[in-house]
């Protein structure tokens, strides 16, 4: 998952600081009507000399680390009110966009002065980076850790990227989800990236492609003849986002005011009964203790004795991204994989990597950079760990190339396991190349093309939902084209990363009223952040491999922590068809469901509650109006900034309601 990382990136490239704006009290009487306009160049010119004094000092006392807005009192009223950033009128959060642009400007200015202009003092650059991080309100140990850990990668990218990046290059990627993109030509332009070479369907397949219909083979067909419609449905468990914290401390102060809590941290105040970390984890930015990891695995084993397979969509490693190493990451992964092998002997498991599995977190390097920066160590490690489940000899070429693979399962469906973590917008290597992941997408197309020719059905596993705004548009646009082309053989997509219980519908690019495919998110077994742990159980048709039913299982963290001497009380939160009153889980049924959501805030709110896994703190915060609309749009948005499907849903809902009112 991503909530913490975007704030850390400010240490190098000035990625936005939520704290320096959100924690500031509004100035009484500041205007909220006509927005101020902030000229970015003037703002930076005013900011640079004042920050230069702080960054250039031999030492800084703690009280000298003051936020940017305190250094520019002449801007305080404007920044506390309603303002627009010139050249970035689309920004959803002008404050974040401005902070990112200014921080990036500061860092790149000092980098140029120190490195490009000939001084060559790399240590001085990272001292500046740490001080910029501190000025943005982050703790010293966090700034030290994230700068020291990522400095070499950042330096490599800056030395080798041509042309040298501008602040807007950085912020348009990192804040893609906030629409911090320059007016006119921006990162959303398709011409900036390579495209996947899409093979049109053969003449005899055109009707299947248009209708999304799959024709099962006969007994002599390519899908193994031992599969019979009389067989019982397949039971597959979807597990994701474990986020095991080996240093979790029960009872430690969980209100640490850092980016992740529930372990011993520098200068951490003693715990009180109200702030003490719970036994089974904590809603306050905490990950999973080992006994919590064991509990979920053992519960699944007891509750579901007949499991045909497990889909695991990544993220074993914790959220303390400023304090990782290859050794500790591998230790955590090995411990969890060994547990899975022990608890589920003989059960096929199909895993993919999460963004936290790499060291440093989120950074999945291109295959053609210097050897010391490549991910060979991680791909070799997972080849060893996954050998009990996968035919490593057959899949090693793609696994070592980029951490992805395809296998034909014993029960007949083809699995495609992607490593789409390079699309995550907090991956620094996107500055080195905006489309270095394109070979994997072309491989995905080619693999699906062969599956089509072989009359196979496919399940696609990935960590980052491609429909998420934090997945770079260079990936999402091409992936969407592939899904649309092969929707008739893609029986399901399964993701993680977001930690919430959601699904997504893919609509045709040329017809936003026509849904073609569905992606399911597994939620998370971690409580990070403010969530109850969960897993999912799917029932699949043994011939078409379409989902017949989906159950979400969870426990309430508040209740579990009241009885630390007892195992949590897991229960089935809901069965999808029953909860939403659907005849089946087909794409058409789900399309009709989102139409109902657009017409009824009550039904949409019920979806939002399930999406949040009925978390106590999130239910208390609530969701109305804009929040609910965003929840619906997130279901039907499969490409950044393409809101056509959502707009059409609401337009037709308004027309339907108007017709009903007139007829009444």
RAFENVEN-V969777 format. One record per backbone hydrogen bond with DSSP energy under -0.5 kcal/mol. CO is the residue of the C=O (numbers start at 1). NH is the residue of the N-H. E is the energy in kcal/mol with one decimal. If there is no record, write none. Layout:
# RAFENVEN-V969777
CO,NH,E  CO,NH,E
This chain:
# RAFENVEN-V969777
2,6,-1.1  4,7,-1.0  4,8,-1.2  5,9,-1.8  7,10,-0.9  8,11,-2.3  9,12,-1.7  9,13,-2.1  9,14,-0.6  10,14,-0.8  14,104,-0.5  16,18,-0.6  17,21,-0.5  18,21,-1.0  18,22,-3.2  19,23,-2.2  21,24,-0.9  27,30,-2.1  31,82,-1.4  36,84,-3.2  37,39,-0.6  38,40,-0.8  38,86,-2.2  39,43,-2.4  40,44,-2.7  41,45,-2.3  42,46,-1.9  43,47,-2.1  44,48,-2.8  45,49,-0.7  46,50,-0.6  47,51,-2.2  48,52,-2.5  49,53,-1.2  50,54,-0.8  51,55,-2.7  52,56,-2.3  53,57,-0.6  54,57,-0.6  61,64,-1.7  62,65,-1.5  64,66,-1.5  67,70,-1.4  67,71,-0.9  68,71,-1.3  68,72,-0.9  72,75,-2.0  73,76,-0.9  73,77,-0.5  75,79,-2.8  76,80,-1.8  77,81,-0.9  81,83,-0.7  82,36,-3.0  84,38,-3.0  84,86,-0.6  85,88,-2.5  87,183,-2.7  88,91,-1.5  93,97,-2.2  94,98,-2.7  95,99,-2.3  96,100,-2.6  97,101,-2.6  98,102,-2.6  99,103,-2.5  100,104,-2.5  101,105,-2.2  102,106,-2.5  103,107,-2.5  104,108,-2.8  105,109,-2.1  106,110,-2.2  107,111,-2.5  108,112,-2.5  109,113,-2.2  110,114,-2.3  111,115,-3.2  111,116,-1.1  112,117,-2.5  113,119,-0.5  114,120,-2.3  114,121,-0.8  115,118,-1.3  120,122,-1.4  121,124,-0.5  121,125,-1.3  122,126,-1.9  123,127,-1.8  124,128,-2.1  125,129,-2.3  126,130,-2.2  127,131,-1.9  128,132,-2.7  129,133,-2.2  130,134,-2.1  131,135,-2.5  132,136,-1.2  133,138,-1.5  134,137,-2.0  139,143,-2.3  140,144,-2.9  141,145,-2.2  142,146,-2.6  143,147,-2.0  144,148,-2.3  145,149,-2.0  146,150,-1.6  147,151,-1.8  150,154,-2.2  151,155,-2.6  152,156,-2.2  153,157,-2.5  154,158,-2.6  155,159,-2.4  156,160,-1.7  157,161,-1.8  166,169,-0.9  166,170,-1.4  167,171,-2.5  168,172,-2.2  169,173,-0.8  170,173,-0.6  170,174,-2.5  171,175,-2.4  173,176,-1.6  175,178,-1.3  175,180,-1.9  176,179,-1.8  178,92,-3.3  178,93,-0.6  179,181,-2.1  186,189,-1.8  189,192,-1.6  190,193,-1.6  196,198,-1.0  197,199,-0.5  198,200,-0.6  202,205,-1.7  202,206,-0.8  203,206,-0.8  205,209,-2.3  206,210,-2.5  207,211,-2.5  208,212,-1.4  208,213,-0.9  214,216,-0.8  218,221,-2.4  222,224,-0.5  224,227,-1.6  228,231,-2.0  234,236,-0.6  234,540,-2.4  235,308,-2.7  235,309,-1.1  236,538,-3.1  237,239,-0.6  237,311,-3.1  238,536,-2.0  239,313,-2.0  240,525,-1.2  241,525,-1.1  241,526,-1.6  243,288,-2.4  244,246,-0.7  244,318,-0.6  245,248,-1.7  248,250,-0.5  249,252,-1.5  252,277,-2.5  253,262,-0.6  254,256,-0.9  261,287,-0.5  262,249,-2.2  265,268,-1.3  272,276,-1.7  275,254,-3.6  277,251,-1.8  278,281,-0.9  282,286,-0.8  283,285,-1.7  283,530,-1.9  285,261,-2.7  288,245,-2.9  289,292,-0.9  289,293,-1.6  290,294,-2.5  291,295,-1.8  292,296,-1.8  293,297,-1.7  294,298,-2.7  295,299,-2.6  296,300,-2.2  297,301,-2.1  298,302,-2.1  299,303,-3.3  300,304,-2.4  305,307,-0.8  308,348,-0.6  309,237,-2.0  310,312,-0.6  310,350,-2.8  311,239,-2.8  311,313,-0.6  312,352,-1.4  314,241,-2.7  315,242,-1.5  315,243,-1.7  316,244,-2.9  319,321,-2.2  320,323,-2.2  325,329,-2.4  326,330,-2.5  327,331,-2.2  328,332,-2.2  329,333,-2.5  330,334,-2.9  331,335,-2.0  332,336,-2.1  333,337,-2.9  334,338,-2.5  335,339,-1.7  336,340,-2.4  337,341,-2.3  338,342,-2.0  339,343,-2.8  340,344,-2.4  342,345,-0.5  344,347,-1.7  346,348,-0.6  348,310,-2.1  349,351,-0.6  350,312,-2.2  354,357,-1.3  355,362,-2.9  360,363,-1.5  362,364,-1.0  363,365,-0.7  366,369,-0.9  370,373,-2.1  370,374,-0.7  371,374,-0.9  375,378,-0.6  375,379,-2.3  376,380,-2.7  377,381,-1.7  378,382,-2.6  379,383,-1.7  380,384,-1.6  381,385,-2.3  382,386,-3.0  384,387,-0.6  385,388,-0.6  386,389,-1.8  386,390,-2.6  390,392,-1.9  391,394,-1.1  391,395,-1.6  392,396,-1.6  395,398,-0.5  395,399,-2.3  396,400,-2.9  397,401,-1.0  398,402,-2.6  398,403,-0.7  398,404,-1.1  399,403,-1.6  405,417,-2.4  407,409,-0.6  407,415,-3.1  409,412,-1.5  413,409,-2.5  414,459,-2.7  415,407,-2.0  415,417,-0.5  416,418,-0.7  416,461,-2.9  417,405,-2.3  418,420,-0.5  419,422,-0.5  420,423,-1.8  421,424,-1.7  423,472,-3.5  424,427,-1.8  426,428,-0.8  427,430,-2.1  428,431,-2.1  428,432,-0.5  429,433,-1.8  433,436,-0.5  435,438,-2.0  437,440,-1.0  437,441,-1.3  438,442,-2.4  439,443,-2.3  440,444,-2.3  441,445,-2.3  442,446,-2.7  443,447,-2.7  444,448,-2.4  445,449,-2.4  446,450,-2.0  447,451,-2.1  448,452,-2.5  449,453,-2.0  450,454,-1.9  451,456,-2.9  452,455,-1.3  457,414,-3.0  458,491,-2.2  458,492,-1.0  459,416,-2.4  459,461,-0.5  460,494,-2.6  461,418,-3.1  463,496,-2.3  465,468,-1.8  468,471,-2.2  470,425,-2.6  470,472,-0.6  472,475,-1.8  472,476,-2.0  473,477,-2.4  474,478,-0.6  475,479,-3.0  476,480,-2.2  477,481,-1.5  478,482,-1.9  479,483,-2.6  480,484,-2.4  481,485,-2.1  482,486,-2.1  484,487,-0.6  486,489,-1.8  486,490,-1.3  489,458,-2.6  489,491,-1.0  491,547,-0.5  492,460,-2.3  493,520,-3.1  494,462,-2.3  495,522,-2.4  496,498,-2.0  500,502,-1.1  500,523,-0.6  502,521,-2.3  504,519,-2.6  505,507,-0.5  506,516,-3.6  506,517,-1.2  508,511,-0.6  511,508,-0.7  511,514,-2.2  513,515,-0.7  514,508,-2.3  517,506,-3.0  518,493,-0.9  519,504,-2.4  520,495,-2.8  523,499,-0.7  524,534,-2.5  527,531,-2.3  533,555,-1.1  535,553,-2.6  536,238,-2.6  537,551,-2.8  538,236,-2.4  539,548,-4.0  539,549,-1.3  540,234,-2.4  541,545,-1.6  546,541,-2.6  547,585,-0.5  549,539,-2.5  550,576,-2.8  551,537,-2.3  551,553,-0.5  552,573,-2.5  552,574,-1.1  553,535,-1.9  554,571,-2.6  555,557,-0.6  556,560,-2.3  557,561,-2.3  558,562,-0.7  559,562,-0.9  559,563,-0.6  560,563,-1.2  561,564,-0.5  563,566,-2.2  568,570,-1.2  571,554,-2.4  571,573,-0.8  574,552,-2.0  575,579,-3.1  576,580,-2.3  577,581,-0.7  577,582,-2.2  586,590,-2.2  587,591,-2.2  588,592,-2.1  589,593,-1.8  590,594,-2.2  591,595,-1.6  592,596,-1.8  593,597,-2.1  594,598,-2.0  595,599,-1.1  596,600,-1.5  600,604,-2.1  601,605,-2.7  602,606,-1.6  603,607,-1.7  604,608,-2.4  605,609,-2.3  606,610,-1.8  607,611,-2.8  608,612,-2.0  609,614,-2.7  610,613,-1.6  611,501,-2.3  612,615,-1.1  615,619,-2.7  616,620,-1.8  617,621,-1.7  618,622,-2.3  624,627,-2.0  625,629,-2.4  626,630,-2.7  627,631,-1.8  628,632,-2.0  629,633,-2.9  630,634,-2.1  631,635,-0.7  632,635,-1.0  632,636,-1.2  633,637,-1.0  635,505,-2.7  636,638,-0.6  639,642,-2.3  641,643,-0.9  643,647,-2.7  644,648,-2.5  645,649,-1.9  646,650,-2.1  647,651,-2.3  648,652,-2.5  649,653,-2.0  650,654,-2.3  651,655,-2.1  652,656,-2.4  653,657,-2.6  654,658,-2.4  655,659,-2.4  656,660,-2.3  657,661,-2.3  658,662,-2.3  659,663,-2.4  660,664,-1.7
